[in-house]
């Protein structure tokens, strides 16, 4: 069995394909990988996040973008049916197949006890901008491999 390699994605990349390569490697939606990278960059030091991205750009080889076949692939979208503000927590709940109340409660608790209420609000606003809105009124966590 060949060993899977962590590579940058040319086809799905926005800047250098680092987050898209990580998403392909871990089998998650590229939007989730980008969102986590941005949130972790803000939580740490912005300059540190930029340096990490540049280092990953240099270290990760460019891939050949051969998609791994999958019958169903989950995509992260803001929910249109389960939303309180912008549908970010509802979309995360649909993606991870958990109750949206748990996601909302976890977001608030981490913001308050992390001592970064403003950081939690900024993170939510960034998620609102980064995560695309679902196009239909139904749960938008799965698409067939032919449309992905």
SELUMNU-957887 format. One line per field, with one value per atom (N, C-alpha, C): residue number from 1; atom name; x, y, z. Coordinates in Angstrom, 2 decimals. Layout:
BEGIN
resi: (NUM / ...)
name: (CA / ...)
px: (X / ...)
py: (Y / ...)
pz: (Z / ...)
This chain:
BEGIN
resi: (1 / 1 / 1 / 2 / 2 / 2 / 3 / 3 / 3 / 4 / 4 / 4 / 5 / 5 / 5 / 6 / 6 / 6 / 7 / 7 / 7 / 8 / 8 / 8 / 9 / 9 / 9 / 10 / 10 / 10 / 11 / 11 / 11 / 12 / 12 / 12 / 13 / 13 / 13 / 14 / 14 / 14 / 15 / 15 / 15 / 16 / 16 / 16 / 17 / 17 / 17 / 18 / 18 / 18 / 19 / 19 / 19 / 20 / 20 / 20 / 21 / 21 / 21 / 22 / 22 / 22 / 23 / 23 / 23 / 24 / 24 / 24 / 25 / 25 / 25 / 26 / 26 / 26 / 27 / 27 / 27 / 28 / 28 / 28 / 29 / 29 / 29 / 30 / 30 / 30 / 31 / 31 / 31 / 32 / 32 / 32 / 33 / 33 / 33 / 34 / 34 / 34 / 35 / 35 / 35 / 36 / 36 / 36 / 37 / 37 / 37 / 38 / 38 / 38 / 39 / 39 / 39 / 40 / 40 / 40 / 41 / 41 / 41 / 42 / 42 / 42 / 43 / 43 / 43 / 44 / 44 / 44 / 45 / 45 / 45 / 46 / 46 / 46 / 47 / 47 / 47 / 48 / 48 / 48 / 49 / 49 / 49 / 50 / 50 / 50 / 51 / 51 / 51 / 52 / 52 / 52 / 53 / 53 / 53 / 54 / 54 / 54 / 55 / 55 / 55 / 56 / 56 / 56 / 57 / 57 / 57 / 58 / 58 / 58 / 59 / 59 / 59 / 60 / 60 / 60 / 61 / 61 / 61 / 62 / 62 / 62 / 63 / 63 / 63 / 64 / 64 / 64 / 65 / 65 / 65 / 66 / 66 / 66 / 67 / 67 / 67 / 68 / 68 / 68 / 69 / 69 / 69 / 70 / 70 / 70 / 71 / 71 / 71 / 72 / 72 / 72 / 73 / 73 / 73 / 74 / 74 / 74 / 75 / 75 / 75 / 76 / 76 / 76 / 77 / 77 / 77 / 78 / 78 / 78 / 79 / 79 / 79 / 80 / 80 / 80 / 81 / 81 / 81 / 82 / 82 / 82 / 83 / 83 / 83 / 84 / 84 / 84 / 85 / 85 / 85 / 86 / 86 / 86 / 87 / 87 / 87 / 88 / 88 / 88 / 89 / 89 / 89 / 90 / 90 / 90 / 91 / 91 / 91 / 92 / 92 / 92 / 93 / 93 / 93 / 94 / 94 / 94 / 95 / 95 / 95 / 96 / 96 / 96 / 97 / 97 / 97 / 98 / 98 / 98 / 99 / 99 / 99 / 100 / 100 / 100 / 101 / 101 / 101 / 102 / 102 / 102 / 103 / 103 / 103 / 104 / 104 / 104 / 105 / 105 / 105 / 106 / 106 / 106 / 107 / 107 / 107 / 108 / 108 / 108 / 109 / 109 / 109 / 110 / 110 / 110 / 111 / 111 / 111 / 112 / 112 / 112 / 113 / 113 / 113 / 114 / 114 / 114 / 115 / 115 / 115 / 116 / 116 / 116 / 117 / 117 / 117 / 118 / 118 / 118 / 119 / 119 / 119 / 120 / 120 / 120 / 121 / 121 / 121 / 122 / 122 / 122 / 123 / 123 / 123 / 124 / 124 / 124 / 125 / 125 / 125 / 126 / 126 / 126 / 127 / 127 / 127 / 128 / 128 / 128 / 129 / 129 / 129 / 130 / 130 / 130 / 131 / 131 / 131 / 132 / 132 / 132 / 133 / 133 / 133 / 134 / 134 / 134 / 135 / 135 / 135 / 136 / 136 / 136 / 137 / 137 / 137 / 138 / 138 / 138 / 139 / 139 / 139 / 140 / 140 / 140 / 141 / 141 / 141 / 142 / 142 / 142 / 143 / 143 / 143 / 144 / 144 / 144 / 145 / 145 / 145 / 146 / 146 / 146 / 147 / 147 / 147 / 148 / 148 / 148)
name: (N / CA / C / N / CA / C / N / CA / C / N / CA / C / N / CA / C / N / CA / C / N / CA / C / N / CA / C / N / CA / C / N / CA / C / N / CA / C / N / CA / C / N / CA / C / N / CA / C / N / CA / C / N / CA / C / N / CA / C / N / CA / C / N / CA / C / N / CA / C / N / CA / C / N / CA / C / N / CA / C / N / CA / C / N / CA / C / N / CA / C / N / CA / C / N / CA / C / N / CA / C / N / CA / C / N / CA / C / N / CA / C / N / CA / C / N / CA / C / N / CA / C / N / CA / C / N / CA / C / N / CA / C / N / CA / C / N / CA / C / N / CA / C / N / CA / C / N / CA / C / N / CA / C / N / CA / C / N / CA / C / N / CA / C / N / CA / C / N / CA / C / N / CA / C / N / CA / C / N / CA / C / N / CA / C / N / CA / C / N / CA / C / N / CA / C / N / CA / C / N / CA / C / N / CA / C / N / CA / C / N / CA / C / N / CA / C / N / CA / C / N / CA / C / N / CA / C / N / CA / C / N / CA / C / N / CA / C / N / CA / C / N / CA / C / N / CA / C / N / CA / C / N / CA / C / N / CA / C / N / CA / C / N / CA / C / N / CA / C / N / CA / C / N / CA / C / N / CA / C / N / CA / C / N / CA / C / N / CA / C / N / CA / C / N / CA / C / N / CA / C / N / CA / C / N / CA / C / N / CA / C / N / CA / C / N / CA / C / N / CA / C / N / CA / C / N / CA / C / N / CA / C / N / CA / C / N / CA / C / N / CA / C / N / CA / C / N / CA / C / N / CA / C / N / CA / C / N / CA / C / N / CA / C / N / CA / C / N / CA / C / N / CA / C / N / CA / C / N / CA / C / N / CA / C / N / CA / C / N / CA / C / N / CA / C / N / CA / C / N / CA / C / N / CA / C / N / CA / C / N / CA / C / N / CA / C / N / CA / C / N / CA / C / N / CA / C / N / CA / C / N / CA / C / N / CA / C / N / CA / C / N / CA / C / N / CA / C / N / CA / C / N / CA / C / N / CA / C / N / CA / C / N / CA / C / N / CA / C / N / CA / C / N / CA / C / N / CA / C / N / CA / C / N / CA / C / N / CA / C / N / CA / C / N / CA / C / N / CA / C / N / CA / C / N / CA / C / N / CA / C / N / CA / C / N / CA / C)
px: (0.85 / 0.00 / 0.90 / 0.67 / 1.51 / 1.20 / 2.20 / 2.07 / 1.49 / 0.47 / -0.10 / 0.88 / 1.05 / 1.96 / 1.19 / 1.70 / 1.12 / 1.71 / 0.88 / 1.33 / 0.41 / 0.91 / 0.08 / -0.80 / -2.00 / -2.95 / -2.92 / -2.63 / -2.62 / -4.04 / -4.92 / -6.27 / -7.17 / -7.06 / -7.97 / -7.36 / -6.13 / -5.45 / -5.88 / -5.89 / -6.19 / -4.91 / -3.97 / -2.69 / -1.61 / -1.26 / -0.22 / -0.69 / -1.91 / -2.44 / -2.13 / -1.62 / -1.26 / -2.50 / -3.49 / -4.71 / -5.47 / -5.48 / -6.15 / -5.43 / -4.12 / -3.36 / -3.62 / -3.69 / -4.00 / -5.41 / -6.36 / -7.74 / -7.80 / -7.10 / -7.07 / -6.47 / -5.39 / -4.69 / -5.55 / -6.25 / -7.06 / -8.50 / -8.87 / -10.20 / -11.31 / -11.02 / -12.04 / -12.24 / -13.27 / -13.54 / -12.47 / -12.08 / -11.03 / -11.44 / -12.73 / -13.20 / -12.94 / -13.14 / -12.86 / -11.37 / -10.52 / -9.07 / -8.66 / -9.21 / -8.88 / -9.39 / -10.62 / -11.20 / -10.36 / -9.99 / -9.16 / -7.81 / -7.21 / -5.91 / -6.02 / -7.06 / -7.24 / -7.51 / -8.38 / -8.70 / -7.48 / -6.71 / -5.50 / -4.44 / -4.39 / -3.45 / -3.81 / -5.10 / -5.53 / -5.35 / -5.64 / -5.51 / -4.06 / -3.15 / -1.72 / -1.21 / -0.35 / 0.18 / 0.04 / -0.48 / -0.73 / 0.57 / 1.62 / 2.92 / 3.38 / 3.16 / 3.53 / 2.77 / 1.49 / 0.68 / 1.17 / 1.56 / 2.09 / 3.40 / 4.25 / 5.53 / 5.31 / 4.35 / 4.03 / 3.53 / 2.67 / 2.16 / 3.29 / 4.17 / 5.30 / 6.23 / 6.45 / 7.30 / 6.64 / 5.32 / 4.61 / 4.67 / 4.61 / 4.69 / 6.04 / 7.08 / 8.42 / 8.65 / 8.10 / 8.37 / 7.50 / 6.22 / 5.29 / 5.53 / 5.76 / 5.92 / 4.60 / 4.67 / 3.47 / 2.94 / 1.63 / 1.02 / 0.60 / 0.17 / -0.32 / -1.83 / -2.49 / -3.93 / -4.77 / -4.37 / -5.22 / -6.17 / -7.44 / -8.43 / -8.57 / -8.72 / -9.00 / -10.47 / -10.83 / -12.25 / -13.03 / -14.19 / -15.06 / -16.51 / -17.30 / -18.71 / -19.45 / -19.16 / -19.81 / -18.74 / -18.87 / -17.90 / -18.66 / -18.30 / -18.97 / -18.36 / -19.20 / -18.75 / -19.27 / -18.48 / -18.86 / -19.50 / -20.72 / -21.47 / -22.21 / -22.50 / -23.34 / -24.76 / -25.41 / -26.76 / -27.79 / -28.72 / -29.83 / -31.07 / -31.08 / -32.24 / -32.05 / -30.83 / -30.55 / -29.60 / -30.14 / -29.29 / -29.87 / -28.98 / -29.36 / -28.89 / -27.65 / -27.10 / -26.79 / -25.76 / -25.35 / -25.33 / -25.63 / -25.64 / -24.31 / -23.31 / -21.98 / -22.03 / -22.57 / -22.64 / -23.56 / -24.66 / -25.56 / -24.87 / -24.06 / -23.31 / -22.26 / -21.56 / -20.58 / -21.27 / -22.44 / -23.19 / -23.61 / -24.08 / -24.45 / -23.23 / -22.09 / -20.88 / -20.42 / -20.44 / -19.98 / -21.10 / -22.34 / -23.52 / -23.73 / -23.80 / -24.10 / -25.18 / -25.74 / -26.76 / -26.14 / -26.80 / -26.26 / -26.17 / -27.01 / -26.93 / -25.59 / -25.10 / -23.78 / -22.69 / -22.74 / -21.72 / -21.80 / -23.01 / -23.16 / -22.68 / -23.04 / -22.61 / -21.09 / -20.50 / -19.05 / -18.36 / -18.90 / -18.32 / -18.34 / -19.47 / -19.60 / -18.70 / -18.70 / -17.88 / -16.41 / -15.95 / -14.54 / -14.19 / -15.13 / -14.88 / -14.80 / -15.70 / -15.74 / -14.59 / -14.44 / -13.40 / -12.00 / -11.93 / -10.63 / -10.20 / -11.10 / -10.78 / -10.75 / -11.35 / -11.27 / -12.65 / -13.55 / -14.90 / -14.83 / -14.00 / -13.82 / -13.23 / -12.29 / -11.71 / -12.75 / -13.69 / -14.77 / -15.69 / -15.95 / -16.79 / -16.06 / -14.77 / -13.97 / -13.88 / -13.68 / -13.61 / -14.93 / -16.05 / -17.35 / -17.51 / -17.11 / -17.22 / -16.35 / -15.16 / -14.30 / -14.89 / -15.48 / -16.12 / -17.29 / -18.01 / -19.12 / -18.63 / -17.43 / -16.86 / -16.24 / -15.65 / -14.90 / -15.80 / -16.75 / -17.60 / -18.71 / -18.82 / -19.89 / -21.26 / -22.28 / -23.65 / -24.17 / -24.96 / -25.58 / -26.53 / -26.60 / -27.42 / -28.87 / -29.16 / -30.54 / -30.99 / -32.25 / -32.79 / -32.54 / -31.99 / -31.78 / -30.39 / -30.17 / -28.86 / -27.84 / -26.76 / -25.81 / -24.47 / -24.48 / -23.21 / -22.70 / -23.50 / -23.00 / -23.31 / -22.34 / -22.54 / -21.98 / -22.51 / -21.99 / -20.61 / -19.84 / -18.48 / -18.47 / -19.54 / -19.58 / -19.70 / -20.28 / -20.40 / -19.30 / -18.47 / -17.42 / -16.22)
py: (-1.17 / 0.00 / 1.24 / 2.16 / 3.36 / 4.30 / 5.01 / 5.97 / 7.27 / 7.79 / 9.08 / 10.18 / 11.10 / 12.22 / 13.51 / 14.35 / 15.67 / 16.60 / 17.08 / 17.96 / 19.16 / 20.20 / 21.38 / 21.08 / 21.63 / 21.41 / 22.58 / 22.30 / 23.35 / 23.74 / 22.76 / 23.01 / 23.70 / 23.35 / 23.89 / 25.00 / 25.37 / 26.38 / 27.79 / 28.64 / 30.05 / 30.86 / 30.62 / 31.33 / 30.39 / 29.41 / 28.46 / 27.02 / 26.79 / 25.44 / 24.70 / 25.41 / 24.76 / 24.24 / 25.09 / 24.67 / 23.62 / 23.76 / 22.77 / 21.43 / 21.44 / 20.21 / 19.54 / 20.35 / 19.81 / 19.23 / 19.91 / 19.41 / 18.08 / 17.98 / 16.72 / 15.61 / 15.91 / 14.89 / 14.36 / 15.27 / 14.87 / 14.53 / 14.70 / 14.33 / 15.23 / 16.53 / 17.49 / 18.52 / 19.32 / 20.37 / 21.44 / 21.98 / 22.99 / 24.26 / 24.57 / 25.75 / 25.58 / 24.37 / 24.10 / 24.27 / 23.79 / 23.92 / 25.39 / 26.17 / 27.61 / 28.33 / 28.00 / 28.63 / 28.33 / 27.07 / 26.71 / 27.40 / 27.50 / 28.17 / 29.65 / 30.31 / 31.74 / 31.93 / 31.10 / 31.23 / 30.94 / 29.93 / 29.63 / 30.71 / 31.32 / 32.41 / 33.60 / 33.92 / 35.05 / 34.74 / 33.50 / 33.12 / 33.18 / 32.87 / 32.94 / 34.33 / 34.40 / 35.68 / 35.72 / 36.81 / 36.90 / 36.71 / 37.35 / 37.21 / 35.76 / 35.08 / 33.68 / 32.81 / 33.09 / 32.34 / 32.53 / 33.77 / 34.04 / 33.30 / 33.30 / 32.59 / 31.08 / 30.53 / 29.10 / 28.78 / 29.64 / 29.41 / 29.44 / 30.43 / 30.52 / 29.31 / 28.86 / 27.68 / 26.44 / 26.30 / 25.16 / 25.22 / 26.42 / 26.62 / 26.12 / 26.40 / 25.96 / 24.47 / 23.93 / 22.54 / 21.55 / 21.88 / 20.94 / 20.92 / 19.74 / 19.68 / 19.90 / 20.34 / 20.55 / 19.20 / 19.00 / 17.72 / 17.64 / 16.45 / 16.23 / 16.35 / 16.64 / 16.88 / 15.74 / 14.52 / 13.38 / 13.18 / 13.37 / 13.31 / 11.88 / 11.78 / 10.50 / 10.21 / 9.06 / 8.79 / 8.62 / 9.22 / 9.12 / 9.08 / 8.25 / 8.16 / 9.41 / 9.87 / 11.07 / 11.95 / 13.23 / 14.18 / 15.29 / 15.53 / 16.58 / 17.93 / 18.95 / 20.31 / 21.20 / 22.17 / 23.10 / 24.33 / 24.60 / 25.77 / 26.37 / 27.67 / 28.29 / 27.79 / 27.45 / 26.87 / 27.94 / 27.55 / 28.44 / 28.08 / 26.88 / 26.44 / 26.54 / 26.44 / 26.46 / 27.61 / 28.81 / 29.98 / 30.91 / 31.50 / 32.52 / 33.88 / 33.94 / 35.20 / 35.04 / 34.26 / 34.10 / 32.65 / 31.72 / 30.31 / 29.61 / 30.27 / 29.67 / 28.46 / 28.62 / 27.51 / 26.40 / 26.78 / 25.79 / 24.99 / 25.66 / 24.97 / 24.03 / 24.48 / 23.61 / 22.39 / 22.60 / 21.48 / 20.49 / 20.99 / 20.10 / 19.34 / 20.00 / 19.36 / 18.23 / 18.48 / 17.48 / 16.58 / 16.78 / 15.99 / 15.98 / 17.19 / 17.36 / 18.43 / 18.56 / 19.57 / 20.95 / 21.88 / 23.23 / 23.96 / 23.61 / 24.24 / 23.94 / 22.74 / 22.36 / 23.22 / 23.42 / 24.23 / 25.68 / 26.22 / 27.61 / 27.78 / 26.84 / 26.89 / 26.79 / 25.89 / 25.73 / 27.00 / 27.63 / 28.87 / 29.96 / 30.11 / 31.15 / 30.85 / 29.60 / 29.23 / 29.44 / 29.02 / 29.21 / 30.69 / 31.48 / 32.92 / 33.58 / 33.21 / 33.84 / 33.35 / 32.02 / 31.49 / 31.63 / 31.80 / 32.06 / 33.50 / 34.30 / 35.70 / 36.54 / 36.02 / 36.73 / 36.85 / 37.55 / 37.73 / 38.46 / 39.49 / 40.23 / 39.30 / 38.44 / 37.48 / 36.51 / 36.09 / 35.21 / 35.89 / 37.17 / 37.93 / 38.11 / 38.43 / 38.59 / 37.26 / 36.17 / 34.85 / 34.51 / 34.85 / 34.58 / 35.41 / 36.67 / 37.54 / 37.01 / 36.54 / 35.97 / 34.69 / 33.86 / 32.63 / 32.99 / 34.05 / 34.53 / 34.89 / 35.49 / 35.89 / 34.71 / 33.77 / 32.68 / 31.55 / 31.16 / 30.00 / 30.44 / 29.80 / 30.18 / 29.74 / 30.44 / 30.13 / 28.95 / 28.10 / 26.98 / 27.53 / 26.85 / 27.35 / 26.91 / 25.85 / 25.40 / 25.44 / 25.22 / 25.23 / 23.95 / 22.95 / 21.67 / 21.61 / 20.56 / 20.35 / 20.20 / 20.97 / 21.03 / 20.42 / 19.32 / 18.74 / 17.65 / 17.17 / 16.14 / 16.50 / 16.21 / 16.31 / 15.04 / 14.67 / 13.45 / 13.72 / 12.68 / 12.82 / 13.40 / 13.22 / 13.74 / 15.26 / 15.88 / 17.33 / 18.00 / 17.25 / 17.82 / 18.18)
pz: (0.00 / 0.00 / 0.00 / -0.93 / -0.98 / 0.18 / 0.59 / 1.68 / 1.12 / 1.78 / 1.37 / 1.69 / 0.77 / 0.97 / 1.17 / 2.04 / 2.25 / 1.21 / 0.29 / -0.78 / -0.90 / -1.53 / -1.81 / -3.01 / -2.99 / -4.08 / -5.04 / -6.31 / -7.33 / -7.72 / -7.81 / -8.33 / -7.31 / -6.02 / -5.01 / -4.18 / -4.44 / -3.64 / -3.98 / -2.96 / -3.16 / -3.28 / -2.38 / -2.42 / -2.92 / -2.10 / -2.49 / -2.42 / -1.98 / -1.90 / -0.61 / 0.41 / 1.67 / 2.39 / 2.61 / 3.31 / 2.49 / 1.17 / 0.33 / 0.41 / 0.47 / 0.63 / 1.97 / 3.03 / 4.35 / 4.36 / 3.72 / 3.66 / 2.91 / 1.80 / 1.05 / 1.89 / 2.59 / 3.37 / 4.52 / 5.21 / 6.36 / 5.99 / 4.72 / 4.26 / 4.76 / 4.87 / 5.29 / 4.18 / 4.31 / 3.33 / 3.42 / 2.28 / 2.24 / 2.99 / 3.02 / 3.75 / 5.24 / 5.77 / 7.18 / 7.48 / 6.60 / 6.80 / 6.80 / 5.87 / 5.82 / 7.06 / 7.48 / 8.66 / 9.90 / 10.09 / 11.24 / 11.20 / 10.03 / 9.93 / 10.30 / 9.80 / 10.12 / 11.61 / 12.18 / 13.60 / 14.48 / 14.14 / 14.91 / 14.74 / 13.58 / 13.35 / 14.22 / 14.30 / 15.13 / 16.60 / 17.00 / 18.41 / 18.86 / 17.98 / 18.31 / 18.02 / 17.09 / 16.64 / 15.12 / 14.61 / 13.18 / 12.40 / 12.86 / 12.18 / 12.23 / 13.36 / 13.48 / 12.50 / 12.30 / 11.34 / 9.92 / 9.60 / 8.25 / 8.05 / 9.07 / 8.98 / 8.82 / 9.57 / 9.46 / 8.06 / 7.50 / 6.16 / 5.14 / 5.25 / 4.32 / 4.45 / 5.68 / 5.88 / 5.27 / 5.46 / 4.87 / 3.35 / 2.80 / 1.36 / 0.84 / 1.58 / 1.17 / 1.40 / 2.48 / 2.86 / 2.10 / 1.91 / 1.26 / -0.25 / -0.83 / -2.28 / -2.99 / -4.23 / -5.02 / -5.47 / -5.33 / -5.66 / -7.10 / -7.49 / -8.85 / -8.94 / -7.82 / -7.74 / -8.27 / -7.99 / -8.31 / -7.14 / -7.40 / -6.33 / -5.81 / -4.51 / -3.89 / -4.09 / -4.69 / -4.94 / -3.64 / -3.61 / -2.43 / -2.90 / -2.26 / -2.63 / -2.18 / -0.97 / -0.45 / 0.17 / -0.05 / 0.50 / 1.20 / 2.46 / 3.22 / 2.86 / 2.80 / 2.56 / 3.68 / 4.06 / 5.12 / 4.49 / 4.89 / 4.43 / 5.61 / 5.54 / 6.56 / 6.37 / 7.46 / 7.39 / 7.03 / 6.20 / 5.87 / 6.68 / 7.29 / 8.04 / 9.55 / 10.03 / 11.47 / 11.76 / 11.80 / 12.00 / 13.05 / 13.83 / 14.79 / 14.30 / 13.83 / 13.32 / 11.83 / 11.54 / 10.14 / 9.69 / 10.57 / 10.20 / 10.34 / 10.95 / 11.09 / 12.02 / 13.22 / 14.17 / 13.66 / 13.02 / 12.43 / 11.34 / 10.52 / 9.48 / 10.05 / 11.10 / 11.76 / 12.37 / 12.95 / 13.54 / 12.46 / 11.32 / 10.23 / 9.71 / 9.62 / 9.11 / 10.03 / 11.34 / 12.31 / 12.82 / 12.31 / 12.67 / 14.18 / 14.75 / 16.17 / 16.30 / 17.49 / 17.75 / 17.70 / 17.04 / 16.90 / 18.24 / 19.18 / 20.51 / 21.17 / 20.98 / 21.53 / 20.91 / 19.62 / 18.94 / 19.42 / 19.51 / 19.97 / 21.41 / 22.26 / 23.66 / 23.77 / 23.02 / 23.03 / 22.54 / 21.50 / 20.98 / 22.05 / 22.74 / 23.77 / 24.95 / 25.42 / 26.58 / 26.28 / 25.11 / 24.77 / 24.63 / 24.15 / 24.04 / 25.40 / 26.32 / 27.64 / 28.51 / 28.62 / 29.50 / 28.91 / 27.63 / 27.01 / 27.24 / 27.81 / 28.09 / 26.83 / 25.77 / 24.50 / 23.87 / 24.59 / 24.06 / 22.73 / 22.67 / 21.42 / 20.36 / 20.77 / 19.84 / 19.31 / 20.16 / 19.72 / 18.72 / 18.95 / 18.01 / 16.69 / 16.76 / 15.53 / 14.78 / 15.52 / 14.89 / 14.20 / 14.83 / 14.22 / 12.95 / 13.02 / 11.84 / 10.70 / 11.02 / 9.98 / 9.41 / 10.27 / 9.79 / 8.87 / 9.22 / 8.40 / 7.00 / 6.92 / 5.63 / 4.87 / 5.57 / 4.93 / 4.48 / 5.32 / 5.01 / 4.07 / 2.90 / 1.97 / 2.47 / 2.04 / 2.43 / 1.61 / 2.23 / 1.52 / 0.46 / -0.66 / -1.77 / -1.70 / -0.96 / -0.86 / 0.59 / 0.82 / 2.17 / 2.93 / 2.30 / 2.96 / 3.58 / 4.34 / 4.96 / 3.85 / 3.92 / 2.80 / 3.14 / 3.87 / 4.28 / 3.37 / 2.43 / 1.54 / 0.09 / -0.74 / -2.18 / -2.78 / -3.90 / -4.52 / -5.11 / -5.27 / -5.78 / -7.18 / -7.95 / -9.31 / -9.35 / -8.29 / -8.26 / -7.46 / -6.76 / -5.93 / -6.76)
